[in-house]
Amino acid sequence: MNKQATLDQLQDMKLHGMMRAYQAIVSLPLHEQPSLDVAIARLTEAELLDRKGRKTELYLKLSKLRYNAVLEQVHCSPARNLSKDTLLTLAECGFIDRAENILITGATGCGYVK
């Protein structure tokens, strides 16, 4: 089976992440191409990441959020009672593993964290 037929079949099966990873692998020189087990691991990981990414994009689209907020854009200041350390600790989501709750209080947009 030739490379193009494999790419066509991956596309027909809607395995887009795997297809892109396969293209990347076959474009490498022969002496740099990974072994079969490593190649299969890369292909499956690429497909998994692609599916998770598409699912996240879908959920973000369905959520109809007005703003694309990212942690790097959150203003941390003593007036907001929010430090970068507190924000990074919350971003790690360790409170979920510890079965703890967080309470965010204050007027809309002020974002006080307790």
N, CA and C atoms as an extended XYZ file, in Angstrom:
342
Properties=species:S:1:pos:R:3:atomname:S:1:resname:S:1:resid:I:1 pbc="F F F"
N         0.857       -1.178        0.000 N   MET     1
C         0.000        0.000        0.000 CA  MET     1
C         0.897        1.234        0.000 C   MET     1
N         0.545        2.208       -0.823 N   ASN     2
C         1.381        3.397       -0.874 CA  ASN     2
C         0.952        4.420        0.166 C   ASN     2
N         1.781        5.414        0.352 N   LYS     3
C         1.557        6.411        1.403 CA  LYS     3
C         0.284        7.209        1.167 C   LYS     3
N         0.016        7.565       -0.088 N   GLN     4
C        -1.171        8.367       -0.376 CA  GLN     4
C        -2.449        7.593       -0.092 C   GLN     4
N        -2.456        6.310       -0.399 N   ALA     5
C        -3.636        5.496       -0.113 CA  ALA     5
C        -3.887        5.426        1.388 C   ALA     5
N        -2.806        5.310        2.170 N   THR     6
C        -2.948        5.293        3.628 CA  THR     6
C        -3.493        6.615        4.127 C   THR     6
N        -2.969        7.716        3.605 N   LEU     7
C        -3.472        9.045        4.001 CA  LEU     7
C        -4.946        9.203        3.635 C   LEU     7
N        -5.322        8.720        2.443 N   ASP     8
C        -6.724        8.810        2.027 CA  ASP     8
C        -7.629        7.997        2.957 C   ASP     8
N        -7.166        6.813        3.344 N   GLN     9
C        -7.972        5.980        4.233 CA  GLN     9
C        -8.094        6.616        5.621 C   GLN     9
N        -7.021        7.193        6.122 N   LEU    10
C        -7.090        7.876        7.415 CA  LEU    10
C        -8.075        9.042        7.348 C   LEU    10
N        -8.039        9.768        6.240 N   GLN    11
C        -8.982       10.881        6.079 CA  GLN    11
C       -10.415       10.369        5.975 C   GLN    11
N       -10.631        9.290        5.231 N   ASP    12
C       -11.975        8.720        5.105 CA  ASP    12
C       -12.520        8.271        6.458 C   ASP    12
N       -11.635        7.770        7.324 N   MET    13
C       -12.058        7.323        8.653 CA  MET    13
C       -12.091        8.474        9.658 C   MET    13
N       -11.813        9.683        9.170 N   LYS    14
C       -11.821       10.894       10.002 CA  LYS    14
C       -10.831       10.801       11.160 C   LYS    14
N        -9.658       10.254       10.882 N   LEU    15
C        -8.572       10.182       11.856 CA  LEU    15
C        -7.563       11.274       11.505 C   LEU    15
N        -7.995       12.522       11.674 N   HIS    16
C        -7.209       13.662       11.212 CA  HIS    16
C        -5.893       13.831       11.971 C   HIS    16
N        -5.913       13.626       13.271 N   GLY    17
C        -4.683       13.739       14.048 CA  GLY    17
C        -3.678       12.683       13.634 C   GLY    17
N        -4.169       11.472       13.440 N   MET    18
C        -3.311       10.375       13.020 CA  MET    18
C        -2.762       10.631       11.619 C   MET    18
N        -3.581       11.201       10.768 N   MET    19
C        -3.161       11.485        9.404 CA  MET    19
C        -2.008       12.497        9.392 C   MET    19
N        -2.145       13.554       10.194 N   ARG    20
C        -1.081       14.558       10.243 CA  ARG    20
C         0.204       13.975       10.831 C   ARG    20
N         0.074       13.139       11.850 N   ALA    21
C         1.254       12.515       12.450 CA  ALA    21
C         1.916       11.563       11.458 C   ALA    21
N         1.118       10.825       10.698 N   TYR    22
C         1.664        9.903        9.698 CA  TYR    22
C         2.413       10.684        8.622 C   TYR    22
N         1.836       11.805        8.182 N   GLN    23
C         2.516       12.638        7.186 CA  GLN    23
C         3.868       13.110        7.722 C   GLN    23
N         3.893       13.501        8.989 N   ALA    24
C         5.141       13.980        9.585 CA  ALA    24
C         6.176       12.856        9.654 C   ALA    24
N         5.725       11.659        9.997 N   ILE    25
C         6.657       10.524       10.115 CA  ILE    25
C         7.224       10.128        8.757 C   ILE    25
N         6.373       10.025        7.739 N   VAL    26
C         6.870        9.580        6.431 CA  VAL    26
C         7.695       10.665        5.742 C   VAL    26
N         7.565       11.908        6.184 N   SER    27
C         8.373       12.974        5.572 CA  SER    27
C         9.798       12.996        6.132 C   SER    27
N        10.030       12.269        7.225 N   LEU    28
C        11.372       12.185        7.791 CA  LEU    28
C        12.263       11.313        6.907 C   LEU    28
N        13.569       11.570        6.911 N   PRO    29
C        14.477       10.651        6.212 CA  PRO    29
C        14.374        9.256        6.835 C   PRO    29
N        14.637        8.230        6.058 N   LEU    30
C        14.470        6.851        6.520 CA  LEU    30
C        15.248        6.549        7.797 C   LEU    30
N        16.457        7.075        7.924 N   HIS    31
C        17.253        6.777        9.107 CA  HIS    31
C        16.751        7.503       10.358 C   HIS    31
N        15.850        8.470       10.192 N   GLU    32
C        15.289        9.201       11.335 CA  GLU    32
C        13.872        8.744       11.688 C   GLU    32
N        13.283        7.901       10.871 N   GLN    33
C        11.923        7.445       11.146 CA  GLN    33
C        11.924        6.518       12.366 C   GLN    33
N        10.928        6.660       13.217 N   PRO    34
C        10.900        5.842       14.437 CA  PRO    34
C        10.569        4.383       14.138 C   PRO    34
N        10.844        3.540       15.123 N   SER    35
C        10.501        2.125       14.991 CA  SER    35
C         8.976        1.989       14.978 C   SER    35
N         8.506        0.806       14.630 N   LEU    36
C         7.068        0.577       14.489 CA  LEU    36
C         6.308        0.878       15.778 C   LEU    36
N         6.808        0.390       16.910 N   ASP    37
C         6.083        0.614       18.160 CA  ASP    37
C         6.058        2.088       18.552 C   ASP    37
N         7.139        2.801       18.307 N   VAL    38
C         7.171        4.236       18.608 CA  VAL    38
C         6.259        4.988       17.644 C   VAL    38
N         6.260        4.597       16.372 N   ALA    39
C         5.402        5.254       15.385 CA  ALA    39
C         3.929        5.070       15.735 C   ALA    39
N         3.542        3.874       16.117 N   ILE    40
C         2.148        3.618       16.491 CA  ILE    40
C         1.779        4.420       17.731 C   ILE    40
N         2.687        4.495       18.691 N   ALA    41
C         2.427        5.296       19.890 CA  ALA    41
C         2.233        6.761       19.523 C   ALA    41
N         3.070        7.280       18.624 N   ARG    42
C         2.918        8.682       18.188 CA  ARG    42
C         1.602        8.904       17.459 C   ARG    42
N         1.236        7.961       16.609 N   LEU    43
C        -0.015        8.094       15.857 CA  LEU    43
C        -1.218        8.110       16.793 C   LEU    43
N        -1.251        7.192       17.739 N   THR    44
C        -2.397        7.150       18.651 CA  THR    44
C        -2.426        8.357       19.565 C   THR    44
N        -1.260        8.809       20.026 N   GLU    45
C        -1.224       10.008       20.868 CA  GLU    45
C        -1.692       11.231       20.097 C   GLU    45
N        -1.266       11.340       18.831 N   ALA    46
C        -1.681       12.474       18.004 CA  ALA    46
C        -3.191       12.466       17.792 C   ALA    46
N        -3.763       11.299       17.569 N   GLU    47
C        -5.214       11.210       17.375 CA  GLU    47
C        -5.956       11.570       18.648 C   GLU    47
N        -5.468       11.088       19.769 N   LEU    48
C        -6.092       11.398       21.053 CA  LEU    48
C        -6.058       12.897       21.331 C   LEU    48
N        -4.912       13.521       21.120 N   LEU    49
C        -4.787       14.965       21.335 CA  LEU    49
C        -5.683       15.742       20.383 C   LEU    49
N        -5.773       15.284       19.137 N   ASP    50
C        -6.634       15.953       18.166 CA  ASP    50
C        -8.101       15.880       18.581 C   ASP    50
N        -8.529       14.713       19.048 N   ARG    51
C        -9.922       14.554       19.476 CA  ARG    51
C       -10.222       15.411       20.702 C   ARG    51
N        -9.301       15.429       21.655 N   LYS    52
C        -9.503       16.266       22.840 CA  LYS    52
C        -9.564       17.736       22.462 C   LYS    52
N        -8.699       18.136       21.542 N   GLY    53
C        -8.696       19.530       21.093 CA  GLY    53
C        -9.988       19.913       20.395 C   GLY    53
N       -10.469       19.023       19.525 N   ARG    54
C       -11.727       19.318       18.827 CA  ARG    54
C       -12.906       19.346       19.793 C   ARG    54
N       -12.880       18.457       20.795 N   LYS    55
C       -13.951       18.441       21.783 CA  LYS    55
C       -13.935       19.742       22.596 C   LYS    55
N       -12.752       20.188       22.974 N   THR    56
C       -12.632       21.444       23.717 CA  THR    56
C       -13.136       22.615       22.884 C   THR    56
N       -12.745       22.652       21.610 N   GLU    57
C       -13.218       23.713       20.723 CA  GLU    57
C       -14.743       23.697       20.613 C   GLU    57
N       -15.326       22.511       20.508 N   LEU    58
C       -16.781       22.393       20.414 CA  LEU    58
C       -17.445       22.922       21.680 C   LEU    58
N       -16.933       22.504       22.834 N   TYR    59
C       -17.522       22.956       24.089 CA  TYR    59
C       -17.385       24.464       24.265 C   TYR    59
N       -16.261       25.015       23.858 N   LEU    60
C       -16.094       26.470       23.938 CA  LEU    60
C       -17.080       27.179       23.009 C   LEU    60
N       -17.273       26.628       21.835 N   LYS    61
C       -18.220       27.220       20.888 CA  LYS    61
C       -19.645       27.145       21.437 C   LYS    61
N       -20.008       25.988       21.998 N   LEU    62
C       -21.350       25.814       22.547 CA  LEU    62
C       -21.590       26.655       23.799 C   LEU    62
N       -20.520       26.981       24.518 N   SER    63
C       -20.680       27.762       25.747 CA  SER    63
C       -21.045       29.215       25.461 C   SER    63
N       -20.762       29.669       24.247 N   LYS    64
C       -21.088       31.036       23.815 CA  LYS    64
C       -20.519       32.079       24.774 C   LYS    64
N       -19.278       31.865       25.198 N   LEU    65
C       -18.620       32.842       26.062 CA  LEU    65
C       -18.381       34.135       25.283 C   LEU    65
N       -18.544       35.236       25.968 N   ARG    66
C       -18.347       36.516       25.288 CA  ARG    66
C       -16.871       36.851       25.124 C   ARG    66
N       -16.032       36.389       26.027 N   TYR    67
C       -14.629       36.738       26.006 CA  TYR    67
C       -13.771       35.478       26.018 C   TYR    67
N       -12.654       35.548       25.356 N   ASN    68
C       -11.677       34.466       25.409 CA  ASN    68
C       -10.670       34.798       26.496 C   ASN    68
N       -10.994       34.430       27.715 N   ALA    69
C       -10.128       34.746       28.844 CA  ALA    69
C        -9.016       33.717       28.953 C   ALA    69
N        -7.824       34.193       29.247 N   VAL    70
C        -6.684       33.322       29.490 CA  VAL    70
C        -6.008       33.776       30.775 C   VAL    70
N        -5.365       32.853       31.462 N   LEU    71
C        -4.759       33.164       32.757 CA  LEU    71
C        -3.729       34.285       32.660 C   LEU    71
N        -3.021       34.354       31.559 N   GLU    72
C        -1.983       35.377       31.411 CA  GLU    72
C        -2.567       36.788       31.392 C   GLU    72
N        -3.853       36.926       31.110 N   GLN    73
C        -4.476       38.236       31.024 CA  GLN    73
C        -5.204       38.646       32.303 C   GLN    73
N        -5.214       37.785       33.307 N   VAL    74
C        -5.880       38.122       34.568 CA  VAL    74
C        -5.009       39.126       35.315 C   VAL    74
N        -5.625       40.206       35.744 N   HIS    75
C        -4.903       41.251       36.470 CA  HIS    75
C        -4.829       40.875       37.946 C   HIS    75
N        -3.628       40.645       38.411 N   CYS    76
C        -3.410       40.302       39.816 CA  CYS    76
C        -2.902       41.546       40.537 C   CYS    76
N        -3.577       41.897       41.628 N   SER    77
C        -3.156       43.069       42.398 CA  SER    77
C        -3.669       42.931       43.823 C   SER    77
N        -3.030       43.626       44.746 N   PRO    78
C        -3.521       43.610       46.129 CA  PRO    78
C        -4.949       44.148       46.244 C   PRO    78
N        -5.318       45.094       45.390 N   ALA    79
C        -6.672       45.644       45.429 CA  ALA    79
C        -7.716       44.576       45.099 C   ALA    79
N        -7.331       43.609       44.297 N   ARG    80
C        -8.236       42.520       43.935 CA  ARG    80
C        -8.066       41.323       44.863 C   ARG    80
N        -7.139       41.425       45.807 N   ASN    81
C        -6.849       40.339       46.738 CA  ASN    81
C        -6.465       39.071       45.968 C   ASN    81
N        -5.676       39.264       44.909 N   LEU    82
C        -5.296       38.155       44.050 CA  LEU    82
C        -3.831       38.299       43.647 C   LEU    82
N        -3.046       37.288       43.973 N   SER    83
C        -1.637       37.289       43.586 CA  SER    83
C        -1.422       36.262       42.484 C   SER    83
N        -0.302       36.377       41.783 N   LYS    84
C         0.029       35.410       40.731 CA  LYS    84
C         0.157       34.008       41.314 C   LYS    84
N         0.726       33.908       42.522 N   ASP    85
C         0.875       32.598       43.159 CA  ASP    85
C        -0.483       31.955       43.417 C   ASP    85
N        -1.439       32.748       43.927 N   THR    86
C        -2.784       32.226       44.180 CA  THR    86
C        -3.438       31.778       42.881 C   THR    86
N        -3.285       32.585       41.854 N   LEU    87
C        -3.877       32.261       40.561 CA  LEU    87
C        -3.286       30.973       39.987 C   LEU    87
N        -1.967       30.829       40.063 N   LEU    88
C        -1.328       29.616       39.548 CA  LEU    88
C        -1.721       28.385       40.358 C   LEU    88
N        -1.880       28.556       41.679 N   THR    89
C        -2.321       27.447       42.519 CA  THR    89
C        -3.724       27.007       42.124 C   THR    89
N        -4.612       27.956       41.894 N   LEU    90
C        -5.971       27.627       41.461 CA  LEU    90
C        -5.970       26.983       40.076 C   LEU    90
N        -5.090       27.453       39.195 N   ALA    91
C        -5.032       26.936       37.824 CA  ALA    91
C        -4.588       25.483       37.792 C   ALA    91
N        -3.825       25.041       38.787 N   GLU    92
C        -3.386       23.650       38.833 CA  GLU    92
C        -4.538       22.702       39.172 C   GLU    92
N        -5.624       23.223       39.695 N   CYS    93
C        -6.836       22.467       40.021 CA  CYS    93
C        -6.593       21.383       41.070 C   CYS    93
N        -5.634       21.597       41.945 N   GLY    94
C        -5.369       20.649       43.017 CA  GLY    94
C        -6.541       20.529       43.977 C   GLY    94
N        -7.348       21.584       44.076 N   PHE    95
C        -8.514       21.551       44.958 CA  PHE    95
C        -9.504       20.476       44.531 C   PHE    95
N        -9.493       20.112       43.256 N   ILE    96
C       -10.388       19.054       42.777 CA  ILE    96
C        -9.921       17.705       43.317 C   ILE    96
N        -8.610       17.438       43.212 N   ASP    97
C        -8.068       16.176       43.719 CA  ASP    97
C        -8.257       16.037       45.225 C   ASP    97
N        -8.200       17.177       45.942 N   ARG    98
C        -8.361       17.149       47.394 CA  ARG    98
C        -9.825       17.237       47.808 C   ARG    98
N       -10.735       17.258       46.841 N   ALA    99
C       -12.179       17.355       47.083 CA  ALA    99
C       -12.517       18.592       47.905 C   ALA    99
N       -11.842       19.712       47.591 N   GLU   100
C       -12.114       20.977       48.262 CA  GLU   100
C       -12.942       21.869       47.345 C   GLU   100
N       -13.629       22.798       47.945 N   ASN   101
C       -14.397       23.774       47.188 CA  ASN   101
C       -13.671       25.106       47.213 C   ASN   101
N       -13.925       25.927       46.207 N   ILE   102
C       -13.429       27.302       46.240 CA  ILE   102
C       -14.640       28.219       46.178 C   ILE   102
N       -14.492       29.364       46.781 N   LEU   103
C       -15.570       30.344       46.810 CA  LEU   103
C       -15.028       31.651       46.259 C   LEU   103
N       -15.636       32.135       45.209 N   ILE   104
C       -15.245       33.400       44.600 CA  ILE   104
C       -16.357       34.388       44.922 C   ILE   104
N       -15.985       35.443       45.643 N   THR   105
C       -16.991       36.400       46.093 CA  THR   105
C       -16.689       37.788       45.553 C   THR   105
N       -17.651       38.658       45.687 N   GLY   106
C       -17.487       40.049       45.288 CA  GLY   106
C       -18.421       40.405       44.162 C   GLY   106
N       -18.381       41.661       43.781 N   ALA   107
C       -19.224       42.124       42.693 CA  ALA   107
C       -18.751       41.499       41.385 C   ALA   107
N       -19.652       41.399       40.424 N   THR   108
C       -19.313       40.807       39.155 CA  THR   108
C       -18.107       41.512       38.543 C   THR   108
N       -17.131       40.705       38.187 N   GLY   109
C       -15.936       41.252       37.545 CA  GLY   109
C       -14.800       41.553       38.480 C   GLY   109
N       -15.060       41.602       39.790 N   CYS   110
C       -13.956       41.936       40.692 CA  CYS   110
C       -13.157       40.700       41.056 C   CYS   110
N       -13.787       39.528       41.119 N   GLY   111
C       -13.107       38.254       41.263 CA  GLY   111
C       -12.316       38.040       42.526 C   GLY   111
N       -12.842       38.395       43.672 N   TYR   112
C       -12.148       38.099       44.922 CA  TYR   112
C       -12.191       36.602       45.186 C   TYR   112
N       -11.070       36.035       45.593 N   VAL   113
C       -10.983       34.597       45.858 CA  VAL   113
C       -10.723       34.384       47.332 C   VAL   113
N       -11.476       33.472       47.937 N   LYS   114
C       -11.267       33.124       49.358 CA  LYS   114
C       -10.989       31.666       49.477 C   LYS   114
